[in-house]
Amino acid sequence: MRILFGQRKKKTSNKMLSISVDGDGITTMADMISEILNISTSKDVIFLCVGSSRSIGDSLGPTVGTLLKEKEVPFHVLGTLDSPVHGLNLNSTMKKIQNEFTSPLVIPIDASLGDSSQVGKVHLINGPLIPGRATNKSLPPIGDYHLRAVVNELDPLMPVKSLNGAKAEVVEQLAMLITKVLSQVKVKNGTI
C-alpha cells in the first residue's frame, strides 16, 4: 500500500496523506476526510474544485466537480467543466460562499506540479490551498484542508507549459481517483 504520511517541507508542521494513481489508500483517505468532516462544527461542506478547462492539467478540478455532481454526493460542489472556478472568478466565488453559508468547511481541490516521483499522486493536506502558486499567480489562500493532485513535473522556468503539457489520461485517472475517495466519505447520521 502506498500511503505516505509526512511533514511538508515548508516551515509548517502540517501533516500530509498521499495516495498514488493506482488507487492504494482510497479507503484510508476517505476515512481521514470523514474524520475531518465529523469533527467540524460546520453544517455546510463545500468541495471547491479549482481550475480551467482551457488547460489539460488545470482541468483536474472542474473534471472532479463534474464527476461529483454526476454522482450526486451529499455535499456542496462548486467548480465544474460547465461552470469553472478559476483565477478570474475565485474572489467572487469566495464572496458568494461567505454570503450564502455560515462558517462553511471549504475543501479546495486543485491540480499541482511536482517532481517526477510525485506525478500521479493525490495529497490530502492540513492547511489552506494557495492556488496559482506554481504559475506565479497571486491568489488568496483558501480552505483549512485541501486536496492537491500532481498532474505533471514542474519545469521552474516554464510552469504554465508544464501544466499545459500534462497527459490527459493522468488527469482523468486522478479525477476518477479523487471522485472515488469523496464518494466513500461518510459523515455522522449521513449528513453534516
trRosetta pair geometry for C-beta under 8 A, 3 or more apart (Angstrom, degrees):
i j d omega theta_ij theta_ji phi_ij phi_ji
1 24 4.7 169 -148 -174 61 117
1 25 5.9 117 -178 -58 102 83
1 28 7.9 97 175 -13 136 142
2 18 7.8 -60 140 109 86 90
2 19 6.8 113 93 -147 86 52
2 20 4.6 15 89 -5 140 121
2 22 7.3 78 28 52 131 112
2 24 4.5 97 33 77 80 144
2 25 6.6 -95 75 -17 58 121
3 17 6.6 -19 -168 -163 95 90
3 18 7.0 152 -156 71 45 58
3 19 6.2 -14 -102 -90 72 76
3 24 6.6 -130 -44 132 75 99
3 25 4.1 139 -80 -99 101 134
3 28 5.6 -13 -107 80 151 160
3 29 8.0 -163 -123 -49 110 86
4 16 7.6 -4 106 104 91 92
4 17 7.3 148 74 -155 55 40
4 18 4.3 -9 52 49 103 112
5 15 6.3 -11 -165 -169 91 107
5 16 7.2 156 -149 75 44 53
5 17 6.1 -14 -96 -98 72 67
6 15 7.5 145 74 -150 26 64
6 16 5.8 -27 64 56 74 99
6 18 7.7 -7 22 -1 105 117
7 13 6.3 -46 -138 -146 111 54
7 14 7.4 118 -152 68 61 48
7 15 7.0 -51 -96 -102 52 52
7 16 7.5 116 -142 12 9 97
8 12 5.6 13 63 71 129 98
8 13 7.9 -179 37 -136 91 10
8 14 5.1 22 -3 63 125 96
8 16 5.9 105 -65 -31 80 124
8 125 7.1 64 -73 -143 122 114
8 127 7.5 -36 -24 18 156 149
12 127 6.2 57 150 -89 163 151
14 125 6.1 47 144 -176 131 83
14 126 4.3 -166 -156 76 94 87
14 127 4.3 -52 -100 -27 156 122
15 126 5.4 44 49 12 70 126
16 123 5.2 -15 -172 -166 112 109
16 124 6.9 155 -160 76 56 52
16 125 5.0 -8 -111 -102 91 77
16 126 7.4 -129 -74 14 52 77
17 25 7.6 -171 168 170 105 136
17 28 7.2 -151 -172 127 137 106
17 29 5.9 169 122 -103 131 84
17 32 5.8 134 3 30 165 173
17 123 7.0 148 77 -157 45 55
17 124 4.4 -3 57 51 99 105
18 25 7.9 59 104 90 40 165
18 121 5.0 8 -174 177 108 124
18 122 6.9 159 -152 79 58 44
18 123 4.9 -20 -97 -99 83 74
18 124 7.7 -156 -71 20 38 68
19 23 7.3 6 160 -160 120 19
19 24 6.0 -165 -155 84 92 64
19 25 3.7 -151 -108 77 112 122
19 26 6.6 125 -176 -67 164 47
19 28 7.4 156 -77 65 122 106
19 29 5.5 -83 -20 -36 135 135
19 121 6.7 162 81 -154 33 74
19 122 5.4 -11 58 56 85 95
19 177 7.2 -167 103 172 117 128
19 181 7.7 158 43 -81 150 133
20 23 7.5 -47 86 8 71 26
20 24 5.7 27 42 39 97 101
20 25 7.6 97 20 26 66 117
20 120 5.9 26 -163 125 76 100
20 121 5.4 -42 -102 -98 54 79
21 120 3.7 -75 -13 -174 124 96
21 121 7.0 -94 -31 -70 75 36
21 122 7.8 115 -77 -19 59 90
21 170 7.1 -74 -104 -147 158 72
21 173 4.9 48 -167 131 117 126
21 174 6.0 -63 -108 -76 102 71
21 177 6.1 -121 -136 -46 55 152
23 26 5.4 -16 -173 -39 79 117
23 177 6.1 -146 -94 -121 71 101
23 180 7.3 -15 -130 84 106 155
25 28 4.5 -55 -158 43 74 118
25 29 5.6 71 142 -22 92 98
26 29 6.1 -62 -152 39 27 104
26 30 6.2 25 153 -18 65 110
26 177 7.1 -130 -99 -162 104 79
26 180 5.6 -39 -148 118 135 113
26 181 5.4 -136 -154 -86 77 76
26 184 6.8 94 149 18 98 152
27 30 5.6 -55 -144 39 32 112
27 31 6.1 34 155 -21 66 106
27 184 6.6 -94 -111 146 58 157
28 31 5.8 -55 -149 36 28 111
28 32 6.5 28 153 -19 63 104
29 32 5.6 -52 -147 35 35 111
29 33 6.4 32 155 -16 67 104
29 122 7.3 36 -128 99 166 118
29 124 5.7 162 -145 -26 100 137
29 181 4.9 -33 98 -141 119 128
30 33 5.9 -55 -148 39 31 108
30 34 6.2 37 150 -23 64 106
30 181 5.0 -159 -68 -164 84 65
30 182 7.4 -162 -112 -75 88 19
30 184 3.7 -22 -142 93 159 110
30 185 5.3 -138 -160 -72 82 58
30 186 7.8 59 156 0 103 77
31 34 5.4 -51 -146 35 32 117
31 35 6.4 36 153 -22 64 102
32 35 5.6 -51 -151 33 33 113
32 36 6.6 37 149 -20 64 102
32 124 6.1 129 101 106 135 162
33 36 5.5 -48 -150 33 37 115
33 37 6.4 34 152 -16 66 105
33 107 7.7 61 -143 -139 109 167
33 124 6.8 -123 -66 -130 92 143
33 145 8.0 173 -118 123 76 150
33 181 7.0 98 4 154 144 103
33 182 7.1 -67 114 -105 166 64
33 185 4.9 -63 101 -109 116 119
34 37 5.8 -58 -150 39 30 108
34 38 6.0 26 155 -19 66 112
34 185 5.0 180 -72 -156 80 70
34 186 5.0 17 -125 55 133 63
34 187 6.4 -154 -148 -75 78 52
35 38 5.7 -57 -140 39 29 110
35 39 6.4 15 164 -9 65 108
36 39 6.5 -67 -148 41 24 98
36 40 6.5 35 152 -37 61 107
36 105 7.8 155 142 -179 97 144
36 107 8.0 95 117 -85 142 133
36 145 5.9 -25 -155 -9 155 163
37 40 5.6 -49 -151 17 32 120
37 45 5.8 -7 -126 -90 112 145
37 105 6.9 168 -117 89 68 159
37 185 6.7 84 2 175 147 120
37 187 5.0 -78 121 -100 127 107
37 192 5.9 -87 179 -95 108 123
38 187 5.8 179 -76 -142 78 67
38 188 5.3 110 -130 -29 96 98
40 45 7.5 111 75 -85 157 98
40 105 4.7 -12 -160 -69 157 146
40 192 7.3 1 77 -152 117 120
41 103 7.4 -17 97 128 94 135
42 45 6.7 121 105 -70 119 62
42 103 5.4 -141 -107 123 91 86
42 104 5.5 94 -168 -150 134 29
42 105 4.0 177 51 -28 151 91
42 192 7.0 5 102 163 76 123
43 102 7.4 33 35 68 113 94
43 104 7.9 -68 65 -105 62 64
43 192 6.1 139 -170 129 37 84
44 76 6.2 15 -174 -2 99 131
44 101 4.6 -108 67 -147 159 127
44 102 7.6 118 12 51 121 58
44 104 4.0 -53 90 -114 107 97
44 105 7.0 177 94 24 55 69
44 192 6.9 139 -95 103 14 122
45 75 4.5 -58 92 -138 106 112
45 76 6.6 169 89 28 51 84
45 104 7.0 164 -93 -172 17 91
45 105 5.0 -21 -110 68 68 105
45 107 7.0 1 -172 4 91 110
45 187 7.8 -157 -15 -71 148 150
45 192 5.1 93 -15 23 109 169
46 75 7.0 174 -99 165 23 98
46 76 4.3 -32 -105 83 74 114
46 77 7.6 165 -159 -86 61 22
46 78 6.1 7 -174 4 109 109
46 97 6.3 -111 27 -133 178 124
46 101 7.1 -136 -39 -12 129 170
46 104 5.1 39 -5 154 113 139
46 105 7.1 168 24 83 70 51
46 106 4.8 -19 69 -110 108 69
46 107 7.1 168 85 26 53 65
47 64 7.8 -108 150 130 127 114
47 65 7.3 -180 111 -102 104 76
47 68 6.3 -104 78 -176 147 175
47 73 7.7 23 9 87 140 145
47 75 5.7 75 -10 115 101 131
47 76 7.1 174 23 90 64 57
47 77 5.1 -12 64 -111 101 72
47 78 7.4 174 86 29 53 64
47 107 5.5 -28 -108 74 62 96
47 108 7.9 128 -168 -110 51 18
47 109 6.0 16 -178 -13 95 118
47 182 6.7 35 -93 -142 157 150
48 78 5.2 -10 -117 66 66 104
48 79 5.9 82 -175 -5 51 129
48 85 6.2 -67 -174 76 87 161
48 93 7.4 127 -145 139 117 131
48 97 7.7 -36 -85 -73 126 150
48 106 5.4 17 -14 -170 125 100
48 107 6.9 167 20 78 79 39
48 108 4.5 -38 75 -101 104 67
48 109 6.9 169 81 17 49 71
48 142 6.6 -69 79 139 154 139
48 143 7.0 -150 37 -61 123 116
49 61 3.9 154 171 175 72 80
49 62 5.8 138 128 -80 116 30
49 63 8.0 -148 177 48 135 41
49 64 5.0 -167 -126 76 128 99
49 65 3.3 -148 44 -51 154 106
49 68 7.4 -177 -48 20 139 132
49 77 6.7 18 -9 -172 115 89
49 78 6.8 -176 26 90 75 49
49 79 3.4 -162 70 91 77 119
49 80 6.9 68 70 -70 135 43
49 85 6.7 124 77 36 55 109
49 108 7.8 157 -83 -159 21 57
49 109 4.9 -18 -109 63 65 110
49 110 7.9 158 -161 -73 43 54
50 61 4.4 -112 63 -130 37 168
50 79 5.9 -74 -68 -128 31 162
50 85 5.4 -70 -108 96 59 99
50 86 6.8 123 -169 -99 71 44
50 90 7.0 30 -128 -103 112 114
50 108 5.5 10 -13 -164 120 107
50 109 6.7 171 19 75 75 50
50 110 4.4 -16 65 -90 111 100
50 129 7.2 175 14 128 149 152
50 131 5.4 -102 163 -111 158 135
51 55 7.8 -114 -174 62 95 98
51 58 4.4 173 -158 167 96 71
51 59 5.8 162 139 -107 129 15
51 60 5.7 155 -60 54 169 65
51 61 3.3 151 4 36 111 110
51 62 5.1 -122 78 -10 99 87
51 63 8.0 -33 79 6 142 78
51 79 7.0 93 34 179 71 125
51 84 6.4 -90 88 -156 55 118
51 85 7.7 47 27 71 43 64
51 86 6.3 -15 141 -95 12 89
51 110 6.3 155 -53 -135 96 69
51 111 5.9 72 -98 4 133 105
52 55 5.9 62 81 20 98 90
52 58 4.9 8 47 123 77 126
52 59 6.8 -62 95 -80 39 62
52 62 7.1 61 -113 -15 10 135
52 84 5.5 107 -109 148 50 160
52 86 4.4 42 -63 -98 97 146
52 87 8.0 -44 -39 12 122 85
53 58 7.9 -127 -63 97 13 89
53 59 4.8 62 -117 -113 51 107
53 62 5.6 -77 -56 75 87 152
53 81 5.3 73 -73 -145 135 80
53 84 6.2 -150 -12 -54 87 142
54 58 7.1 -10 64 73 69 127
54 59 7.9 168 33 -67 32 95
55 58 3.8 54 72 25 115 111
55 59 6.4 -168 81 -29 55 82
55 160 7.9 -106 -117 -168 146 77
55 163 5.5 19 161 130 141 103
55 164 5.0 -90 -145 -95 99 70
55 166 8.0 75 152 27 89 110
56 59 5.9 -55 -155 16 26 116
56 151 8.0 177 119 165 81 137
56 163 8.0 165 65 149 68 61
56 164 6.4 88 28 -160 89 43
56 165 7.7 -106 55 89 123 3
56 166 5.0 -159 105 70 103 90
56 167 7.5 -99 143 146 140 5
56 168 5.4 -89 -153 -81 124 73
56 171 6.0 -158 163 -13 81 153
57 60 6.8 -21 174 -21 45 105
57 111 5.2 155 160 158 78 155
57 113 7.6 23 178 -73 148 91
57 151 4.3 149 -144 108 90 144
57 152 5.5 -65 -104 0 134 121
57 162 7.4 19 -27 124 171 60
57 163 4.0 -144 72 -172 139 62
57 164 6.3 -94 13 -61 108 16
57 165 7.3 12 -34 54 125 42
57 166 3.2 117 -80 3 94 136
57 171 6.3 -151 -115 -81 38 124
58 61 7.4 -30 174 19 59 101
58 86 7.7 55 163 -121 126 113
58 111 5.6 -139 -110 41 37 138
58 163 5.6 41 -44 169 92 122
58 164 8.0 -14 -3 -77 101 56
59 62 5.7 -64 -159 52 62 105
59 63 5.4 66 143 -30 86 108
59 81 7.3 31 -160 -105 101 93
59 111 7.8 45 45 -34 35 142
59 171 6.2 58 72 172 93 148
60 63 5.8 -66 -149 37 25 112
60 64 6.4 24 158 -18 65 106
60 109 7.6 -125 127 143 96 94
60 110 7.1 92 83 -178 114 30
60 111 3.9 127 26 -66 133 103
60 149 5.6 -152 -176 64 152 126
60 151 5.9 -136 -49 -69 136 133
60 171 5.2 -125 -80 -152 84 94
60 174 6.0 -25 -135 96 119 122
60 175 5.7 -158 -150 -72 66 94
61 64 5.9 -57 -151 34 29 109
61 65 6.4 29 153 -19 65 107
61 79 5.5 -38 147 146 106 137
61 84 7.5 95 96 -147 105 93
61 85 7.3 -89 136 60 135 88
61 108 8.0 -26 -125 -179 127 79
61 109 5.3 151 -122 101 81 84
61 110 5.3 -7 -68 -106 123 49
61 111 6.5 -106 -26 -16 86 82
62 65 5.3 -50 -145 36 37 117
62 66 6.3 39 156 -21 67 102
62 79 5.5 -111 -93 161 64 82
62 80 5.5 78 -160 171 79 18
62 81 4.6 115 148 -74 114 50
62 84 4.5 -42 -87 -105 132 96
62 85 7.8 169 -79 27 87 63
63 66 5.8 -51 -149 34 31 111
63 67 6.4 29 153 -15 64 107
63 81 6.4 50 -83 -60 51 105
63 171 6.8 106 22 152 158 101
63 172 7.2 -109 174 -106 155 54
63 175 4.1 -46 112 -124 118 154
64 67 5.7 -59 -148 40 31 110
64 68 6.1 32 155 -20 67 108
64 109 5.3 -85 84 124 155 148
64 175 4.9 -141 -67 -145 71 82
64 178 5.0 -27 -120 91 127 132
64 179 5.9 -164 -142 -61 73 86
64 182 7.9 88 -176 12 109 144
65 68 5.8 -55 -145 37 28 111
65 69 6.4 29 156 -19 63 105
65 77 5.3 153 -147 166 78 110
65 78 7.0 -60 -132 104 132 22
65 79 4.3 -159 -64 96 156 70
65 80 4.1 -131 115 -84 115 59
65 81 7.5 177 73 -18 101 58
65 84 7.9 153 45 -112 149 57
65 109 7.7 174 -54 63 81 127
66 69 5.8 -55 -150 35 30 111
66 70 6.4 30 152 -19 64 106
66 80 4.5 107 -71 -155 72 93
66 81 4.8 1 -55 1 139 99
66 82 7.3 112 -98 2 107 85
67 70 5.6 -54 -148 36 33 113
67 71 6.4 25 155 -13 66 108
67 175 6.1 137 -5 156 145 102
67 176 7.0 -155 -136 -99 164 52
67 179 4.1 -60 123 -97 133 146
68 71 5.8 -59 -146 42 32 107
68 73 5.0 -43 -169 9 89 126
68 75 7.7 -48 175 64 128 101
68 77 4.7 170 103 -107 127 153
68 179 5.9 -146 -65 -123 69 89
68 182 6.1 -26 -107 100 114 140
68 183 7.8 -156 -119 -66 71 81
69 72 7.2 27 178 -76 36 45
69 73 8.0 -65 -76 22 25 86
69 77 5.5 -141 -65 79 80 143
69 80 5.9 -8 -7 -96 143 135
71 179 6.5 147 -14 -176 146 107
71 183 5.4 -79 167 -101 154 115
73 77 6.7 92 57 -46 111 124
73 182 6.1 -18 -111 137 158 103
73 183 6.2 -116 -90 -101 107 59
73 185 7.7 45 -157 49 122 109
74 187 7.8 -124 88 26 125 121
74 190 7.3 8 83 167 178 75
74 191 6.7 -107 157 -108 137 66
74 192 8.0 152 123 3 104 90
75 182 7.7 -89 31 180 139 112
75 185 7.9 8 -30 82 134 136
75 192 7.4 45 -104 9 85 132
76 101 7.8 -115 7 -73 167 143
76 104 7.5 -42 43 -152 141 142
77 80 7.3 70 131 -61 109 98
78 85 5.7 55 136 -40 96 139
78 93 6.4 144 156 -167 141 122
78 97 7.4 -98 -13 -76 163 110
79 83 7.2 -128 -119 104 22 73
79 84 5.7 33 -152 -151 73 47
79 85 3.7 -71 -88 15 104 103
79 93 7.9 43 -61 -151 92 159
79 109 7.8 -172 80 58 140 95
80 83 5.1 40 49 48 92 77
80 84 6.8 -113 70 -74 34 51
81 84 6.8 10 -130 -62 21 94
84 89 8.0 124 102 47 70 125
85 89 6.2 -112 -139 89 57 101
85 90 6.0 90 171 -96 90 66
85 93 4.9 35 -132 -71 115 172
86 89 6.2 59 52 34 65 86
86 90 6.6 -96 108 -46 21 92
87 90 5.8 -27 -126 -7 24 120
87 131 7.0 -167 -85 129 78 120
87 132 5.7 78 -93 -75 118 133
87 137 5.6 -66 -119 176 141 156
87 139 5.9 -113 -125 -77 84 132
89 92 5.1 -58 -163 49 71 110
89 93 5.5 78 136 -30 86 102
90 93 5.6 -57 -145 36 29 113
90 94 6.3 29 157 -19 65 105
90 131 6.5 -162 -117 67 160 153
90 139 5.8 26 77 -157 157 126
90 140 7.4 -177 126 41 119 89
90 142 7.6 -122 -177 -40 114 145
91 94 5.8 -54 -148 35 30 109
91 95 6.5 31 152 -18 63 104
91 140 7.0 95 -94 10 83 122
92 95 5.5 -50 -148 36 36 113
92 96 6.3 42 151 -23 65 103
93 96 5.5 -51 -150 33 33 115
93 97 6.5 36 150 -20 64 102
94 97 5.6 -48 -149 34 35 114
94 98 6.5 36 151 -19 64 104
94 140 7.1 -49 -11 72 171 133
94 142 6.5 -126 -97 -109 124 121
95 98 5.6 -54 -148 37 33 112
95 99 6.3 29 154 -17 66 108
96 99 5.8 -59 -147 39 29 109
96 100 6.1 10 161 -6 66 116
97 100 6.2 -68 -138 45 25 98
97 101 5.7 -29 -178 30 66 115
97 104 6.2 -97 178 39 104 140
97 106 6.6 44 175 -86 157 131
98 101 7.3 -70 -113 56 14 76
101 104 3.9 19 134 -42 144 118
105 144 7.0 -63 -148 30 79 118
105 192 7.8 -103 30 -178 124 152
106 142 6.1 -70 118 168 133 95
106 143 4.7 -118 102 -93 86 77
106 144 7.6 115 60 4 69 75
107 143 5.6 96 -114 -141 29 132
107 144 7.9 -52 -88 52 68 71
107 145 5.5 -16 -118 82 95 91
107 146 6.2 166 -167 -105 63 46
107 147 6.7 50 160 -7 103 93
108 128 7.9 53 19 -166 126 62
108 129 4.1 -89 74 14 138 148
108 131 7.1 -110 177 -60 154 108
108 142 5.1 89 -43 97 136 111
108 143 4.6 -132 0 -21 93 141
108 146 4.5 -13 64 -125 87 111
108 147 7.3 -153 102 38 50 67
109 146 7.1 -178 -78 -169 35 79
109 147 4.5 -4 -112 68 79 109
109 148 7.8 -174 -152 -77 46 36
109 149 7.7 24 -175 -7 86 102
109 178 6.3 108 -151 -178 136 150
110 129 5.7 122 10 -163 132 142
110 131 5.9 -158 -108 -109 161 90
110 146 7.0 -6 17 174 100 124
110 147 7.6 149 23 88 55 64
110 148 5.8 -15 69 -113 81 74
110 149 7.7 -168 97 27 37 74
111 148 7.6 76 -175 -161 10 68
111 149 5.8 -44 -115 71 55 87
111 150 7.9 101 -170 -120 65 17
111 151 4.6 -10 -157 -11 112 131
111 163 7.0 111 115 -141 131 99
111 166 7.4 -77 -169 -49 141 168
111 171 7.3 -19 -104 -121 130 99
111 174 8.0 96 -109 105 85 150
112 123 7.9 -32 37 31 142 119
112 134 6.2 150 -153 -36 67 138
112 148 4.5 23 -11 179 133 110
112 149 6.7 154 24 72 82 34
112 150 5.4 -46 81 -95 88 60
112 151 7.1 140 57 9 37 82
113 134 4.6 121 28 -148 111 151
113 150 6.7 82 -143 -148 15 79
113 151 7.0 -51 -85 55 59 77
113 152 5.6 -29 -119 77 87 76
113 153 6.7 42 -169 147 91 15
113 154 3.7 110 137 -77 117 88
113 159 6.3 -159 26 -149 161 91
113 162 5.2 55 -124 126 144 132
113 163 6.4 -90 -58 -72 118 77
114 117 7.8 -82 127 67 112 62
114 118 3.4 -43 108 76 143 143
114 119 6.7 -165 65 -57 96 58
114 121 7.8 -40 48 50 154 109
114 150 4.2 -41 16 -132 121 133
114 153 6.9 -67 81 -121 47 46
114 154 6.0 51 -61 -13 6 107
115 118 5.5 90 56 8 64 105
115 153 6.4 20 -158 -135 27 88
115 154 7.1 -49 -69 31 44 95
116 119 6.0 -33 -154 1 41 115
116 153 5.1 -2 -77 -94 66 125
118 121 5.3 -89 -168 34 61 124
118 150 4.3 58 134 25 98 179
119 150 5.2 -118 -103 123 36 107
119 151 7.2 -5 -141 137 81 12
119 152 6.2 27 -117 -122 115 19
119 153 5.9 -49 -57 -54 125 72
119 170 6.9 -33 172 -156 100 147
120 150 6.8 -35 20 79 30 93
120 170 6.1 -95 -86 -148 80 104
120 173 7.3 -9 -136 96 88 129
120 174 6.9 -146 -139 -72 44 103
121 149 7.2 -174 96 -146 39 59
121 150 5.3 21 53 29 79 113
122 147 6.2 -6 -176 -170 103 99
122 148 7.3 158 -157 81 56 39
122 149 4.7 -23 -102 -98 77 85
122 150 7.9 -149 -78 11 33 71
122 174 6.3 150 -67 -153 101 93
122 177 6.0 -165 -23 113 140 125
122 178 5.9 172 -123 -76 149 89
122 181 7.4 -150 108 -15 157 154
123 147 7.1 157 80 -155 50 49
123 148 4.9 -15 59 62 101 90
123 149 7.5 -179 17 -81 69 35
123 150 7.5 59 -11 -27 106 95
124 145 6.8 3 -178 178 83 112
124 146 7.9 178 -150 91 47 34
124 147 5.8 -21 -99 -99 64 74
125 129 7.9 117 69 -80 122 70
125 145 6.6 163 85 -160 49 64
125 146 5.5 -16 60 61 97 77
125 147 7.7 163 17 -92 79 25
125 148 6.2 8 0 9 125 112
126 144 7.6 -20 -161 149 62 73
126 145 5.7 -32 -111 -106 46 85
127 144 7.4 -55 -120 -180 13 42
127 145 7.2 59 26 -107 30 40
127 146 7.3 -58 83 16 57 98
128 141 3.7 72 124 167 141 110
128 142 5.8 143 -163 62 102 21
128 143 5.2 144 -129 68 65 65
128 144 6.7 -22 -72 -95 70 23
128 146 6.7 60 -171 -24 28 124
129 141 6.6 159 76 -156 41 67
129 142 5.4 -24 58 63 94 80
129 143 5.4 42 6 38 93 121
129 146 3.8 126 -55 -105 101 168
129 148 6.9 157 -117 -70 103 105
130 133 4.5 58 110 -52 107 125
130 139 7.2 141 -178 73 57 85
130 141 5.1 -34 -89 -98 71 84
131 137 7.3 -35 121 85 74 119
131 139 4.6 -42 76 84 93 143
131 142 6.8 9 -15 19 109 114
132 135 5.6 -73 -162 58 66 96
132 136 7.5 -60 155 75 87 19
132 137 2.9 -67 173 66 133 114
132 138 7.1 -78 102 -4 132 13
132 139 4.5 104 24 4 129 119
133 136 7.6 31 -174 -77 31 28
133 137 7.5 -80 -54 53 23 71
134 154 6.2 -123 -149 -116 115 118
134 159 4.8 -179 151 -168 82 134
134 162 7.6 -101 159 78 125 127
134 163 7.0 130 106 -60 129 115
135 159 4.8 -161 -95 108 57 123
135 160 5.3 75 -129 -73 113 78
135 163 6.6 -31 -67 -15 118 144
136 159 7.0 140 -8 40 88 143
142 146 7.6 92 91 -82 76 128
143 146 4.9 113 89 -67 147 94
147 178 6.1 116 152 -133 149 120
149 174 4.2 117 -178 179 146 135
149 175 7.9 -140 40 -62 172 50
149 177 7.8 134 -115 70 132 118
149 178 6.5 -87 -56 -51 133 126
151 163 7.2 60 79 -138 125 61
151 166 4.1 -2 145 -130 109 146
151 170 5.9 131 -155 116 67 115
151 171 5.4 27 -136 -86 120 82
151 174 6.5 -109 -92 18 80 159
152 162 5.2 176 109 171 124 81
152 163 6.6 -180 44 -101 130 30
152 165 6.0 127 -152 86 159 82
152 166 4.0 -123 -41 -91 120 81
152 167 7.5 139 -87 3 99 69
152 170 7.4 122 -67 89 71 152
153 162 6.5 -110 89 -149 53 116
154 159 6.2 -8 -152 -115 88 86
154 162 5.4 70 -129 168 38 170
155 158 4.7 -4 101 56 122 81
155 159 6.6 -163 70 -78 66 41
155 161 6.4 -32 55 77 132 105
155 162 4.7 179 20 -63 86 115
156 159 6.8 6 -134 -60 28 92
158 161 3.9 -2 148 28 116 122
158 162 6.3 138 104 -24 75 85
159 162 5.3 -52 -150 33 38 117
159 163 6.5 37 154 -18 69 101
160 163 5.7 -52 -151 35 34 110
160 164 6.2 29 152 -12 67 108
161 164 5.7 -56 -142 44 32 108
161 165 5.8 29 157 -21 66 116
162 165 5.7 -62 -140 40 24 110
162 166 7.6 53 153 -50 56 79
163 166 6.3 -24 -170 -19 36 109
166 170 6.1 -115 178 70 93 121
166 171 5.7 87 131 -51 126 109
167 170 4.4 86 70 3 96 106
167 171 7.1 -171 91 -6 51 84
168 171 5.7 -58 -151 39 35 111
168 172 6.1 35 153 -20 69 108
169 172 5.5 -51 -142 39 33 113
169 173 6.2 36 157 -20 66 105
170 173 5.9 -54 -146 37 29 110
170 174 6.3 26 156 -16 64 109
171 174 5.9 -58 -147 40 28 109
171 175 6.2 30 154 -21 65 108
172 175 5.7 -54 -145 36 29 112
172 176 6.4 26 156 -16 64 106
173 176 5.9 -57 -148 38 29 108
173 177 6.2 33 152 -23 64 108
174 177 5.5 -52 -146 34 32 116
174 178 6.4 31 157 -17 66 104
175 178 6.0 -53 -147 37 29 108
175 179 6.3 30 153 -19 63 109
176 179 5.6 -54 -146 38 32 114
176 180 6.3 36 153 -23 65 104
177 180 5.7 -54 -150 33 29 112
177 181 6.6 30 151 -19 63 103
178 181 5.6 -52 -151 34 34 113
178 182 6.2 22 157 -10 68 109
179 182 6.0 -60 -142 44 29 103
179 183 6.0 34 156 -26 65 109
180 183 5.7 -54 -144 33 27 114
180 184 6.8 20 157 -14 60 108
181 184 6.2 -73 -162 37 28 105
181 185 7.3 45 145 -44 64 93
182 185 5.5 -24 -155 -6 45 119
186 190 7.7 -47 -159 -101 80 48
187 190 6.7 64 72 -176 81 8
187 191 6.4 -79 91 101 122 9
187 192 5.1 -57 173 -66 164 78
188 191 7.8 -50 86 62 63 49
188 192 7.9 93 46 -101 82 49
